[in-house]
Structures are given as C-alpha cells and as structure tokens.
C-alpha cells in the first residue's frame, strides 16, 4: 500500500500540528516496513523538509496555504475530485485540518480540536469562516477519523453528529528525548537563553487561547506577595497576540518575564528541566502535548481542568479553572512553596507520561489504515 501523509505542518514549522505530523510519520516509518510512504506538502516560502521526511518520495502542489485551502473548498463544494494530485496513492492521511476531495483514494482525517466552535473570537475571521464551513464536510468525507483524545471525539459527535464508530481515538506520544536532563545540559541551557536560577515555565504560541494574560495576572499577584520566581514564556507570536504584550506592559512585568521566543525541540527537554514549575492554563486543548513533555522531564505541572487536559494529565497535575486567576495563584503558590507536593507531582508525572508513546500511536494508526484497506 502507498500511503501519503500530509506533512505540511511539519515542513512549515506549525507548532502543535507540525510536531504531530513529524513524530507520527517518523514512528510509522520505524514501525512499518510493509507499506511505502510518501510525504505531501503545499508550498510556502519558508518550507524546510527535515529528516526523516527528506528521505521520502515527495508530492507537492505549487499552491500556497490560502490558495490550497480554496482548492480543497471548491473540490468539495463542486464535487470535483482532486485524485490527479496523488498519482499511485492508495491512502491519504490529512494531518492539517484540510482534506482534498478524493474519490478513488482512501482517506484518514486527524481531528486535533474544534477550538473555533468554543472560542470563535479567538480565531481570525477568515480562518473561522473556513473551518466553520469545511470542518463538517471534511469529517463526513473522510473514510476514517482519528481524534487525538476522547474529548475531541465527543466534540465531533456533539457538533456534527459524526458516527462514533467512524472515529478512532489515538493519543499522541512523547518523544524519548523528553526525559530528565543532566545538570550540565541544564546549565548550558540556562546560559544559552539567559535563564534565571528559579523560574516558572510555560511553552506555547502566544495567542488568546493559551490564556497567558491570566498567567501574567497570577504571576503579578505572586510577586506582590513575595514569591521570588521569575516567569519564562517560550513560544512565538501567534494570532491576536497584541493583548498579551499590552497587559505585560500594564502590569510592569517587562523585567520579570523572560521571552526567549520559539525554542527548538532539541532544547526543550533541558528548558523544562531547568524550571521549578510548568504552568499550562489553556482554555482549550485537543490534546495538550506540552503537559506530558513537562511531566516526562520531571517537572511538576499546574494545568486547566477543561477540554482534554484532565484526560492527559490524570492525577499527576494540579488542575485549576482557567477562568479563575485566584485558583491559578493558589495552585502556583502551593507547588512552589511545598517541596513534598513538588516531589509527589514529579513522581506521578513521570509515570503518567510513560503511558504515551509515538510507537503506540503509530501501531494504532496502522490499524486504522489496515481496516480501510480490508473494507
């Protein structure tokens, strides 16, 4: 079987979706010697194909992101198949919330989240319009849907009435590189990013959904009460980031908050390892991989009690209501000031993270592929 995977998110450096496409494809290549894999991506100026994707046969389209989206939209609305773009392909796996109209090729669609349904104001209007119009069509057109959590599966059933039997829950995994880092590696990372001795960390794109303004509010309250810990926010600017920087200035935290920008995957384990606490107060996550990565690196975690995050964190994190700054302050203070609690969370976190692997995700994804071919 010739399987084509949309690796566009990885090639274009899209944070969460990019990690998924790269890690899953890598794990499939390691686990499966029976099928042939082909990498697909649409064009963008900054496209960069990293190993092991660069060793695969490649299919591309000259269309950039918006024209490629419009091409898929027209294909579905006009019932115009796009199979000619995928010659010799038996199965296409859509990882980028975009499914071309295909009539002869089997299709698998990974649903990462339905954030735009819950927080439409946190999406740019054009992106919200596209997802609102096309997401139900993509889900119904796909031969099988992979949801990255039970929460995401339930959302698809609730909003679009997708048949439950069509949706397969396949959890994301944690790369083995995410593990407690040796002290010398942590020290190198402190010097590289000018990190303080004691700090609370969060990792993710700076955008409203990540609820970083509430984190700023909570951190400001902790500082005023005498807690001596800085805040490090690692991530690039996303959409609608202006409110975050405005609040950062209003609170006078410019000298207390460290903003290293985007941190490459190779540096993340030591960055996690240098932190006293990892906080992830997101309003909504389809999976919430940074929570598991932090746990795998031995860092205590405070995260939200919404969407998939309780499912991912289990009993290994302190859960808070992301709409309550007071709850966030209380949880952060409890972990920072209680050595026994930190040790307990570290131990539970390492055990919880060990339950999730890309090897397991690849095997379960292969089972979905095989079920379509048999049918």
Secondary structure, DSSP 8 states (H G I E B T S, - for coil): -EEEEE-HHHHTT-HHHHHHHHHHHHHHHHH-SSSEEEEEEE--TT----TTGGGSEEEEES--HHHHHHHHHHHHHTT---GGGSTT-SEEEE-SS-----SSSEEEEEE---HHHH-GGGS-HHHHHHHHHHHHHHHHHSSEEEESSHHHHHHHHHHH---GGGEEE------TT-S---HHHHHHHHHHTT--SSEEEEES-BSGGG-HHHHHHHHHHHHHTT---EEEEE--B-TT-HHHHHHHHHTT-TTTEE------HHHHHHHHHH-SEEEE--S--SS-HHHHHHHHTT--EEEESSTTHHHHHTTSSEEE-TT-HHHHHHHHHHHHH-HHHHHHHHHHHHHHHTT--HHHHHHHHHHHHHHHHH-
